[in-house]
Amino acid sequence: MTTTAVGQAAGTTADDRPKAHLGLTLLALCAAGLVVSLQQTVVIPLLPRMIVQLNTDVSGVTWLFTAALLSGAVATPLLSRFGDMYGKKPLVLTAMVMLIIGSVICAFADTLGIYIIGRALQGTSAAMIPLAIGIIRDTFPREKLVSAIGIVSGTMGVGGTIGLLITGVIADHTQDPHPVFWLTAGLGVIAAILIQFSAKNTGVRHGGKPDYLGAILLAGLLICLLLGISEGPRWGWGSGSVLGMFAGAIALTAVWVLVELKVEQPLVRLPLLVGPQSLSANLASALLGFALFGSFTLVSNFIQTPADKVGYGLSGSVLAVGLYGIPSAVLMTFFSFRTGKIAGKIGPAYTLAIGAAFAGLSMAWLAIFHEHGYDMVISQILQGTGFGIGYAALGTLAVQHVPMSESGIASGINSLVRTAGGSIAGAVTASILSAHVIYGTHVPTVNAYVASFAILSVGAFLTAAVALGHGLRHKGE
């Protein structure tokens, strides 16, 4: 394997870079991160409307959200590996181009299948976040790393919440979902231009070849798992189809592990997935992703449920979904810029534990109190605080224990498990909502929502426990 040093090895150190240029680089990476996270959620408030427009059900339309997370889970380690091989900046631009193409496809789509294809292409842009963290580690001075990584990581929650608001504003003026996707395409173009003219392609590049077989097996096992979970209520949990899906997921997982152990340059280096420090960091990431992405879909659907017809819900519009999310967006932004200082004092693990505890409280609140609009506002305040702190700390926790040369793939693996956790959350909550409906309708019961909120709350509290354990176990390392 060959290793070629560029950028810093040529005589330019991170400390010599003008502060103004570092600021522009951070701005461009944050803009790209906002667009990526925004595309993940812009479709969520439209799901109840698109059930009717596309003649499908909750389980079917949820794949518009899950498909993006699934493709992101597969693309993230693959593009991160490409970034280590060929440089991270070209792969960031590649991720943005895929987002733009997927957005344009959705902007012309008129069937569920075409939408899912477009959403899958959009979802590959999730690889941008670990690639951006790799660029930061390659270019920023050590004393600014924690803050910069925290800010970029925090854009995941901020952009997601802003996406809900933007969609609400657009949907308040038209029933057509296509303008939302034209917007993400345009924002993707702007972010790509900013990246092109501000970020530098520095760092250490490694030779070798990608692990395509590993990527195919990973995609297969995730598809089998998610199909089994999401279609369980429709096909029957004891049916041959569902049991076959779960059996396929187990078999493909076993084969995938064997391949990753034997291939010279694996898609996922298992020590970075289940190593002494990596295991707890990645488990926390999966659980936090489960709680965050699951909450987006549940909250949106619950707000739009007409209380006068089914006896619960907030009877809100698509715009109301975004308006309720404003406190969350503001607090996520606030804490994403300040969490770096907190993590610098008490460590990213303890910081993550604090954030995850707030996130758990936000879902627990809705599981108990959900009859009034102010209940949703309180929950959103807790959520913005929790995910703002948690996601910013998670970016640092994922890479602090690995060599600089492996920061891209380590961050990519952490993003992989986070998006996989989000995909599972979408499938689990869709399964619960589909299985428990009001008699004679396709509308979920209020108990189905309560159970889903409670499950997400448990996921967030488990994140806090794992992060706390990580901090205690690796104290001083």
N, C-alpha and C positions, 0 to 999 in steps of 0.2 A: 504494500500500500504506500502510495506517495503522499507527501504532505508539502504543500506550497504555502509559504507565508506571504501575505500581501498586506498593504496598507501600513499597519503599525510596524511590521518588520522592516519596512523600507525606510524607517527613520522617523516616522511621525507617530508620536505617542498620543494617547487619549488626552493627557493633561495639556498638550500643546494646542489642542483644537480650540479655536475661538469660541467663547461662550455663546456668541450670537448664533453660530452655526449649530451648536448643540441644541440650542433652543428651537431652531427651525426644524431640526431632525425630530425632536420630541413632538413638536406640533404636528408634523406630517404623520408620524406613527400613531399619534392619538386620533387624528382625523380618520386614518384608515381603520383603526380599531373601532371607532364609533360607527363607521359605515358597516363593518362586518357584524357587530352586535345588533345594529339597527335592522339589518336584513333578516336576522334570526327571529325578530319579534313583530315586524310590521304586518305579517299575515295573521297574527293571533286574534286581534279584535274582529277580523273579517270572517273567522271560522263559522260562527253561527249563521251568518248571512250566506256564506258559500255552501253550506249544507243544502240549502234550498236551490241555489243557483246551479250547483253541480249535481243535484239529484243524488246525494249520498247521505251517510249518517255520521255520527260523532267519530266512530272508529275510522271511517274512511277519510274524512276531512283532516283528522289529526295527523295523517301522513304528510300533509303540506308542511307541518312543523317538524315532524320526526325525520322526514327524508333529508332535510337540511342538516340536522344534527348527525344523522347516520353517515352521510357523505363526508361531513367534517371530521368525524371520528376516524375514518379511513384515510382521508387525504392528509390529515395533520402530521402523523409520523412520516408519511412518504415525502411530503414536500419539505418537512424539516430535514430529512436525510438529504434531499436534493440541495437544500440550503447549505448544509455542511460540505457538500461536494463541490458546488459551483458558485457559492456566494449567496448570501441571504437576500440582498436587494432584488436580484432578478426573480427570485421566487415570491417575494412580496408582491411584485408587479404581476407575476403570473396569477397569484391568488386573486388580485383585484380584477384582472381581465376575466377570470372565470365568473366572478360575481357579476360583472357587467353583462356577460353573455347570458347567464342564467336569468338576470333581471329582464332582459329584452325578450327572452323566450316566454317568461311569465306575462309580460306586458301584451303579448299576442295570443296567449293561451285561452282556450274556451272549453277544455275538458280536464277532468281530474288528472288523467295520465300525463298530459302535457305540462300541467302545473307542477306535478311531482318531479318531472325531468328538470324543469327550470329551477325548482327549489333545491334539487340535489346539486346542480352546478353552483348555485349560490352558496350552498353550504360548504363547498370545498375551501372557500375563503377563510374558514375558521383557522386554517394554518397560519394566517397572517400574524396572530397574536404571539405564538412562540417564536416565529421568525423575527418579529419586532423586538422581542426580549433578547434574542441573540444579537441583533444589531446594537442594542443598548450595551450589552456586555462587551461587545467588540470596540465600541467607540467612546463610551463615557468614562470619566475618571472614577476610581473606586468609591470615593466619598459621595458620589451622586448616584450610584447604581441603585441602591434600595429605593430612593425616592422616585427615580425615573421609571423603574420597573413597576412600582406601585401605581403610578399614574396611568401607565399604559394598560396594566391589568385591570384597573378600575374602570376603564372605558367599557368593559364588557357589560357591566350592570347599567352604567349610565346610558350607553347607546341603546340598550334593550328597552329601557323605560321611555326614552325619548321617541323610540320607534312607535310605541303604543300611542303616544300623544299625536305624532305626525299623522299616523293612520286615522286617528279619530277625527282630526281636522278635515282631512280629505274626504273621509266617508260621510261626514256631516253634509257635504255638498253634492255627493254623487253616489249612486248605488254601484257604479262600475269600479271593480278593484284594480283595474289596469294602471291608473295613474300612480298608485303606490309603487309599482315596480319600475315605472319610468323614472320616478324620483330616486330610487336606489341606484338605478343605472347611472343617472347624472351625478349623484354624489360619489359613486365609485370612480367615475372619470376624473373628478376633481381631486380625490384622494390619490389616485395614481399619478397625476401630474405633480402633486406636492412631493410624493415619494421620489419621483424621477429627478427632481431638481434640488432636493435637500439631502437625502440620505446618501451615504457613501458605502461602496461595496468593499468593506474591510474585513479583517479577521483571518482565520486560518482555514484553508480548504483541504479537504481530504479526497483522495482518489477512491476508486472502487465502482461498484454498480449497485443500483437499487434492488431491493428485495421485492420483486413484483409478486412472487408466489405468496409471500407473507401477507401482502396487501389484499390479494384475492381471498385468502383463507380468513383474514380478519373481517372482510366485508361479508363473507358467507356466514360466519358464526353470529355476527351481530344481526343480520337480516333474519336468520332462523329464530334467534332469541326474541327479537322484537315482534315478529309475526306471531309467534306462539303466545306472547303476552297480550298483544292487542286484539287478536282474533279469538282468544279463549272463550269470551262470552257468546260469540256468534257461532263458532264451530263446536263448542262444548269442551270443557277442560279435560274430559276423559276420552275425547275423540282421538281416532288414529292420526288425524292431521296435526292436532296440537301436540300430542305426545311425540309424533315424528319430528316436529320442529324442534322441540326441546332436546330430543335425542341427537338430532343433527347438529345443534349448537354445541352439545357436549363433545361429540365426535370431532367436529371441526376445531374446537378449542384444543383438544389433545394433539391433533395433527399439527396445528399452528405452533404449539409450544415445541414440538419435536423439530419442526422446520427452523424455528428461531434459534434453537440450541445448536443446530448443525451448520446452518448457513454461515459463511465467513463474515458477511456484513448484514446482519439481520435488520428488518424493518424496526423492530423494537428490541433493544438490548434488555434482556430480562433482568439483569442486575439493576438497571435504571427503573424497572417497573416494580420489582419486589425486593430490592436490596435493603440493607439495614435501615437507612434513612428514607429511601425512596418509597418503600411500601406504605408507610404511614402518611407521607405527603400525598401520594397518589390516591390512597383510600379517602383521605379528607377531600381531595379534589372531586372525586366521583360523587361523594355524598353531598357536597355543596352544589355541584352541578345538578344533581337530582332535585334538590330543594329549590334552586333558583328557577330553572327552566320549567319545572312542574308548576310552580306558583304562577308563572306568566299565563299559562293557558287556563288554569282554574279560575283565577281572579277575573280575567276577561269574560269568561262565560258566565260567572256568577253575577257580575255587575249587570250584564245584559239580560238576565233572566227576569221576565215580567212577573212581579209579585202579585198583581191583581188577577193573574190567570192561573198561577201554579202555587201560590201561597208562600213563596219565599223569593229572594233575589232583591235587586235594587232598581229594577226597571229602567236601567240606564241605556244610553245610546252608545254607539261606537266612540263618539267624542268623549262621553263620560268616562270611558275606560282610561283614556289618556289624561283627562283632568284629575282623576283620582290618583294617577301615577306621578303627578308633579312633585309632591313631597318626597317621594322615593328618589326621583331623578336629581332633585336639588341636594339631598343628603348624600347620595352616592357620589356626586361630583365633589362635594365638600370634603368627604372623608378620603376619597381617592387621592387628593392632593396632600393630605395630612397624615395618612397612615404610615408613610415612609418614616416619619420622625418617631412615631409610636413604636414601629417595628425596630428602629435603630436603638431604642432604649430598652425594650423588654423582649425583643426577639420576634420574628415573624410567626412562630408557632403559637405563642401566647396571644399575639395580636389576632391571629386567625380564630382562636378559641373564643375571644370576646365577640368578634363579628358574627360567628356562627351561632352563638347563644342569642344574640339579638334577632338573627334571622329565624331561629326556632321559635322565639316568642311571637314573631309576626304571624306565623302560620298557626300557632297554638291559639292566638287571639281570635282568628277567624273561625277556628274549629268550635270555639265556645260562644263568641259574640259575633253575629253576622246579620242582625236584623235592621241596622241603621247605617246611614251613610257615614256617620262619624266613626263607626267601627272599622270601616274600610280605611278611613284616613289614618286612624291610630295604627292599623296594621302596616300601612304603607310607610309611615314614619319609622316604625321598627325595622321594616324591610330595608329601607334605604340606608339606615345606619348599619345594619348587619352586613348586607352584601357589599356596601361601599368599603367597609373595613376588611371584610373577609376576602374579597377578590383581590384587593390591592396587596394584602399580605401573602396570599397564595402564590402569586407570581414569583416573589422572592424565595419562599419556602421551597419551591420546585427546583431551583437551580443553585441554591447557596452551597450545597455539599458536593457539587460536581465540578470537574475541571472546566476551564473556559472553553476548551475545544469541544466539549460535549454539551454546552449550554443549550444549543438549538434543539438537539434531539431530546434532551431531558425535559425541556419546556414543552416540546411537542408531545411527549408521552403523557405529561401531566394534563395537557389540553385534551388529548385523546380520551383519557379516562373521565375527564369532566364532561365532555360532550356525550360520551357513552352513557354516563349517569343521567344526563338530561334526556337522552333518547329513551332510556328505560322509564324515566318519570312520565314522559308523554304517553308511553304505551300502558303503563300501570294505571294512571289516572283515567285514561280513555277507557280502559277495560272496566274499571269500577263504575264510571258514569254510564257505560253502555249496559252493564249487568243489572243496575238498579234504577229502573225508570218508573215514572208514574203510570199507573195502569191505563192502557189504551193510548199511550203517547210514546214519543221517543225522548221525552224530557226527563233528565235525571232527577231522582228524589233529593231532598235536602240532606238526608243522611248520607247519600253518596258523596256529596261535597264535604260534609263534616269528616267522613272517613278519609277522604283524600287529603284534606288540609292537615289532619292529624298525622298521616303517614309522612307528609313532607316535613312537618315539624320534627318528627322523630329523626328524619334524615339529617336535618340541620343540627339538632342536639348531639347526634352521634358524631358529626363533624367536629363539634366543639370538644367532645371527649377524646377523639383521636388526636386532635391538634394539641390538647393539653398533655396527653400521654407522650406525644412526640417531643414536646418541649422539655418535659421532665426526664425522659430517657436520654436525650442527646444534649443535655445542658452542658454548655461550655465547649461543644464541638464546633 
